[in-house]
Amino acid sequence: MSATTVETRPRAGISARGALICLTGIVWREGLRFLHQRGRFLSALVRPLVWLFIFAAGFRATLGVSIIPPYETYVLYEVYIAPGLIAMIQLFNGLQSSLSMVYDREVGAMRILLVSPYPRWFLLVSKLIAGIAVSILQVYAFLLVAYFWDVQPDDPIGYLTVLPALVLTGFMLGAMGLAMSSVFKQLENFASVMNFVIFPMFFASSALYPLWRVQQASIPLYNICLWNPFTHAVELIRFALYGQIEWTSLAVVACCSVVFFAAAIFAYDPSTGLTARRGGPDAGAK
Amino acid sequence: MKSPISRRAVPALAKAAAVFAGLAALIAAPAPAWAAKVFVTNERDHTMTVLDSESLKTLQTVKTGRRPRGLTASPDGKLIYVCASDDNRVEVYDANDYKLLRTLPSGPDPELFVLHPSGNPLYIANEDDALVTIVDTETGKVVGEIPVGVEPEGMGISPDGKTLVNTSETTSMAHFIDTTTKQIVENVLVDSRPRVAQFTPDAKFTWVSAEVGGTVSVIDNASHEVVKKITFQIPGVNDEAIQPVGIRITKDGNTAFVALGPANRVAIVDTHTYEIKKYLLVGQRVWQMAFSPDESVLYTTNGNSNDISVIDVASQKVTKSVTVGRGPWGVVAVP
């Protein structure tokens, strides 16, 4: 029970200011780590740009045959896949940020974090906020490059309206990564799972093709796409870039965020969590 | 027992939620508050769609003669002239109540026409007869016929109304006609299948599009020489699909829009350097175009996707595409 957990912790030093310091510390550390890993920043930017410049170039002619909301006119394929690539950035980042949890656990840095007097959920939220902040940086860097490739929302205000959507989708994908990271003992396991998670999620979604196209090709695949939370993350971003809200996607992303985050709290809770039961590297330290 | 963090976090969360809600509620600014009527002929439906320029909703679908194609408006915007190609006549509609007022003789298979800047007469290209027919719009009488090349189509008139340019698709020529003497003064060879002729606002040049040639020839009106041939290249689109048809030039004479047919693009051309500044994606097989009365918007007819696309002239972006009837062909906008 979380109430028991709070009671047993020392109360000294707990304050909103302290919480802010803790949050800033976590975000700062994640930011520094991101900036110091230039390769990660570069790959985070190059990956979607390769899709945009090379993959989309070959498919230019395939779209422009039908107008689907939120678009009010024909769009080039590059414009169509941009929201999918933004979500891909966030998916990679969410999982990579969680990957760092596994790394922290392996090198022992997590122990320092966990002796903090703040509740576990707060630490996890801080970690998620840090991940979201980094992913948003990556997304805007991508949008900047895309702007010069003539991939832009109709109205520049779209760059602002997409922000809440990015926070929400970043939270959902980050929470999903957190929940997953708790069950992996080592980096190697997690890296291979990234392949099993990222690619199926990315391909079985509306990121690359409109769902009506998928429906024409295969009904089961269409249903899989509909049930894939990543599809809804993509659609939420797509509509937000055009200053609109896709309510179904918003509901799905919000619900999935809650479920994934609850799973992460459960998994990282030392009394109930999977980490303790599985005897993770930091379990012995408790 | 509650932690102080959660108590303090509540107002912060509320603030964050308010910011999120505020951002999410941001919607695109409303469209400018001018209203015009946009008339579109639907070649395969034998109708004319009337749209409100602001909402882009269909106000009315008007039954016309068979195969309506070319479309123009009187200078005061009160009359709409429609080429009913298969009925061999020009129909005149009231722009307010869309009633058919009268029909004018046109000669066989009228496809495109141009109105004298004064509103009278009407010069009609008769595709099957190698003729340009001149019709007095008031008396409804044919006042002259000018033999031109085979399959005449494009019709352009100088701002002073003294020179008429007709293009003949099979002969691949632009015929310069003196409207006073009704005689051809010069024939200029252009690339294959010329479709549209358009004068620049300063009347110094005539732009002629060649559909099969894939070029736009810029002809000096004084020397009747082709001074420039504009070619188009779109990454990812076959050269054969680039078939220029409609041409519109802004009143300031700085920017030209060229419809590129099955390339589904409109090219934006700098009229001084002849450099192509941008290609805009529109619907399928874009042919004809028309500016709104205030020239803030350009409408394109997309014959194969049964819609019109709306281009914002200032931002050079396609803002919307709206379904009309089958085979939209001609378009005109009146206040």
Interface residues (C-beta under 8 A of the other chain):
Chain A: A3 V6 E7 I14 S15 A16 A19 A57 R60 A61 G64 V65 I67 E72 T73 Y74 V75 L76 Y118 P119 F122 D154 D155 I157 L160 T161 L163 P164 V167 A240 Y242 G243 Q244 I245
Chain B: M1 S3 P4 I5 R8 A9 F20 L23 A24 L26 I27 A28 A29 P235 G236 V237 N264 L281 V282 G283 Q284 S305 S309 V310 K317 V318 T319 K320 S321
